[in-house]
Amino acid sequence: MANLSLDQPGIRADTYRPPARGTPRTRVRRNVPALHPLPASGRIDCTSRHSEERRMKPLVAAVAVLVALATVAPKLMRLRIRFFKWLHWTWAARVTEEHFERWVLVLRIVLLVLAVALLFFGVATKW
């Protein structure tokens, strides 16, 4: 039976992984790190790859919010009309009601263009 202690030359304590089930116990891999070595501090911190993912999360959330707002654009325009009526701006409410479909289309286009621009900005800054 092989000696599997961590004192053997070629086996590092910070990368040692016991053999998987079903493998013979006589086989010892040397100088092959099974896991990523731990930092000297002993704490696992975010690597640069994870920090890039962390930077992308707010942009992806903003894109999702803009796309969600684009889907509810008619409700937003109706809310705008109610706000104009609350201010007693009947002329503004009337103009918005007369061109309702056009306002909704313009609002959707603007929101989707902003979402695409944010997505491209996020992808461009990731690299």
C-alpha positions, 0 to 999 in steps of 0.5 A: 500500500502506498504512503499517501501522506502530504510529506512526500516530495511532489505533493503540495498540501494546498492542492492535494485532493484525495483519489476518487472512488474506484481508483486504486490506492497505489496510484499517486499523482505527483506535481499535478495540481488538482485544485487551484492553489489557495492564496497566501492569506488563506482567504478566497478572493475574487479573481479578475475574471470574477470582477469582470462578471461583477462589473457586468451585473449592473449593466445586464440588470439595466438592460433587463429593466429597459427591455421590461419598460419597453414592453409596458410602454402603453401603460407608461403613456397612459400614466403620463396622460393621467399625470397631465390631467392631474396637472390640468394640462388638458392640451398636453393630455389631448395631444398625447391621446391623439398621437398615442400609438406614435408616442408608444412607438417612439418610447419603445424605440428609445428604450430599446436603443438605450438597452442595445447601447448599454449591452454593447458598452458592457461587452466592449468594456469587458475585454 
